[in-house]
Amino acid sequence: MTTSREKLPDLAAMAAYGARIAAHLRAGDVVALEGGLGAGKTTLSRAILAALGHAGEVPSPTFTIIETYAAPPLRLAVVHADFYRLDEPSELAEIGLDDYRDGAVLLAEWPDHAGGFGHEPGCLTISLEPCGKSGEGGRIAIARGGADWVGRMP
């Protein structure tokens, strides 16, 4: 497993980081976003989607659980999921996540609520942690890439 750390002091740095991730994404990859409430998971998802070519609004999938984005116009199809509201991973079968993921990138917020994706070789897990006591210094992104991420870490 490959690991990297990067300080993201502001929204511009978050956008640039999202663009670097997007540049290396392949169909079937998972970007598993970890961090507490307000850590920046949706902000990073929006940056990745923008870098893949999405020009519109990106609603948080907290209530819908899954939002999909087609290719084209995006470079790759994307499934943006927020698993916060899942009570147990078995609910994924009811949602039909596997059907959505076919040929797409999965941006997964709160991946632990879905049982995690770290076992997949195409999973890039990014933990977002606040800098400073209240996060006023931005975020630290700690990225851990599975076997398929060797040589293409952001």
Sequence and secondary structure as in RCSB ss.txt:
>XXXX:A:sequence
MTTSREKLPDLAAMAAYGARIAAHLRAGDVVALEGGLGAGKTTLSRAILAALGHAGEVPSPTFTIIETYAAPPLR
LAVVHADFYRLDEPSELAEIGLDDYRDGAVLLAEWPDHAGGFGHEPGCLTISLEPCGKSGEGGRIAIARGGADWV
GRMP
>XXXX:A:secstr
 EEEEEEE SHHHHHHHHHHHHHH  TT EEEEE STTSSHHHHHHHHHHHTT  S    TTTTSEEEE TTTSS
SEEEEEE TT SSTTHHHHHTHHHHHTTEEEEEESGGGGT STTSTTEEEEEEEESSSSSTT EEEEEEE GGGT
T   
